[in-house]
Amino acid sequence: MPVAQHDPQRLAELAEKALAGEPLTPQEGLAVYRGLDQSSLGLIANAIRFRKHPERKVTYIVDRNLNPTNICVTDCGFCAFYRSPGDAEGYVLPREVIYRKIEETIAQGGIQLLLQGGHHPRLRTEWFAELFRDIKRRYPVIWIHGMSPPEITHLAKLDRRSVREVLLELKAAGLDSIPGGGAEILVERVRKIIAPKKATTDEWLEVMRQAAAIGLRGTATMMFGTVETDEERIEHMTRVRELQAECGVFTAFIPWTFQPEHTPMQQADPERWSSAKLSVAEYLRTLAFARLYLHNIDHLQSSFVTQGLKTCQVGLAMGADDFGSAMLEENVVSSAGCSHPASIAEIERHIKDAGFTPQRRNMLYQPVETPPTDKFGRPPRERAVLSAAGGNSR
């Protein structure tokens, strides 16, 4: 029987179901997603967040996005970062540049590399395995969170090997976990429009399934705001939720919105995509709904990279328990004209201003040492220097 989206009694029953940690059906999810007002949805998401994580702590990680290459053969319509083979702006980073970036990361307290790039037509598994061995030999403290599922699928096709064999070789070389990039919307109708050459829904999920089978963990993402319907957003979350129930691979869910500027989609239809960017309200509604619907994923990340620090801060009251990454470098989203850089001090200040205690973490959401800072996120030494110099203590 269809669920009336605006039946107050039925919506209250569904809210209670979600609060109890019971999974909503896709039909029930759609009713809640559009039927509940923004405030109610946020309050319910916040209550679920505190049931899962009662301490008033918000986590973040210090890492760096490192893109070994921007050369890519998938031609995704939503991506402003990639360059086709032979393009003058295409690159493969020299090892010396990679080493310098890692050393800069470690010097700033970074513990992880988020290592993703284009689908290069000639860089095979062996090239990445050699890179990972090199990184681990030189910088054993660095965690390699690398190679999204479409990249793994691409390597398997280049090598004419199974996904499992590619994953095993990369894990042996130093790969520690798999980022959830390339998921976009896990619905074939959508993928055929925005990324027809990329890994299919089933291929994306199979990489994560095989990763779990060999002891790796990963994250789940969702880029929304292109051509998908509400029902397809929920179908995406349903596929993620079902795989989590099957193998428990995901540590977190990370939604963000499509950034159209400079993308092939905008260039092909500027009238449509110049004014089609999703609102902050829509982002927050979707973030909160994810907390209700994804009952079996513990952590939900608010995104300042696409939404800005203030919106990310509001997300902490609407179900999110994680502030994401103090990205010491980011190239993909910024290529689409969306850049909200933030220092570690700014991240900590916004967490504290929201009434929480900042807690650094690793990819597995285990706590790591968090240096003390004042209420503005500054380390005590910096505050003391300002005070001695007669500077503003703010």
Secondary structure as GFF3:
##gff-version 3
##sequence-region A 1 394
A	DSSP	alpha_helix	8	19	.	.	.	ID=ss1
A	DSSP	alpha_helix	26	35	.	.	.	ID=ss2
A	DSSP	alpha_helix	38	52	.	.	.	ID=ss3
A	DSSP	beta_strand	57	61	.	.	.	ID=ss4
A	DSSP	beta_strand	63	66	.	.	.	ID=ss5
A	DSSP	alpha_helix	95	107	.	.	.	ID=ss6
A	DSSP	beta_strand	112	115	.	.	.	ID=ss7
A	DSSP	alpha_helix	125	138	.	.	.	ID=ss8
A	DSSP	beta_strand	143	146	.	.	.	ID=ss9
A	DSSP	alpha_helix	149	159	.	.	.	ID=ss10
A	DSSP	alpha_helix	163	173	.	.	.	ID=ss11
A	DSSP	beta_strand	177	178	.	.	.	ID=ss12
A	DSSP	alpha_helix	188	194	.	.	.	ID=ss13
A	DSSP	alpha_helix	201	213	.	.	.	ID=ss14
A	DSSP	beta_strand	217	224	.	.	.	ID=ss15
A	DSSP	alpha_helix	230	247	.	.	.	ID=ss16
A	DSSP	beta_strand	250	257	.	.	.	ID=ss17
A	DSSP	alpha_helix	264	268	.	.	.	ID=ss18
A	DSSP	alpha_helix	270	273	.	.	.	ID=ss19
A	DSSP	alpha_helix	280	293	.	.	.	ID=ss20
A	DSSP	beta_strand	299	300	.	.	.	ID=ss21
A	DSSP	alpha_helix	304	307	.	.	.	ID=ss22
A	DSSP	alpha_helix	309	315	.	.	.	ID=ss23
A	DSSP	beta_strand	322	325	.	.	.	ID=ss24
A	DSSP	three_ten_helix	334	336	.	.	.	ID=ss25
A	DSSP	alpha_helix	344	353	.	.	.	ID=ss26
A	DSSP	beta_strand	357	360	.	.	.	ID=ss27
A	DSSP	alpha_helix	380	388	.	.	.	ID=ss28
###
